[in-house]
Amino acid sequence: MKCQHYPHCPPADAADHDAARVVSAHPEQGWNLLCNGVVVFDDTGELLPDRQVVAPHRPLCRRVA
């Protein structure tokens, strides 16, 4: 899938693929479709166009004393 805008978004297999633009937002269902075909879920999980699943990758919180 190729962007129709410039600069082009990173492809789905790039390390920064989640930096692509949202083309279809569904906040009521908890997901967004990016222009590179990646589906990003609110829990930070992802579904890539080749059907690979990226597990949620939330940052760990550290408690400051």
N, C-alpha and C positions, 0 to 999 in steps of 0.2 A: 504494500500500500504506500503510495507516495503523496506527500503533502501538495496542496494546490497553492500554498502561500509561501512567502519568502521572509526570513530564511527558513529552509526546510527543517522540520522536526527530526530528531534522531530516530533511526529505524528501531523496530521492535527488538532486534538482537543487540542493540548497543547498551552499554552499561548505564547510560542516562536516559533510557527509553521512557521513563515516567515524566520527563520534561516536555513531552509532546503536548500539543493543544487539545483541549476537550472539544469533541465534535458533537457529543450527545450526553447530556447530563441527566441523571435520574436519582437525585438526592433522596426522593421518597422511597426508593428501593435500595439505596446504599451503594451505587456504582456509577462510573463514568466511562464512556468510550473515548479513547484518544485517537488522534488522526493516524497513528501508526498501527492501529488495530488492537492495541492493548486495552483490556478492560481492567480498570483500577477500582478496588472495593474500599469502602470506608474503613475497614479494619486493616488496611495497607496491604492486603493480599492482592495478587494480580493473576490474570489469565492472559497468556500470550497468544498471538494468532495461530501458532503451531500447536496449540492446546496444552502447552506446558503450564504448570501451576507454580506460582511463586508464593510461598507461604507468607503470612503476615510478618512484617519486619519492623515492629514498633521499637523505637529507641528505649533503652532501659533508663528508668528514672533513678537518680541517685539522691539520697537524702543528705542534706547539708546540715551539719551540727552547729 
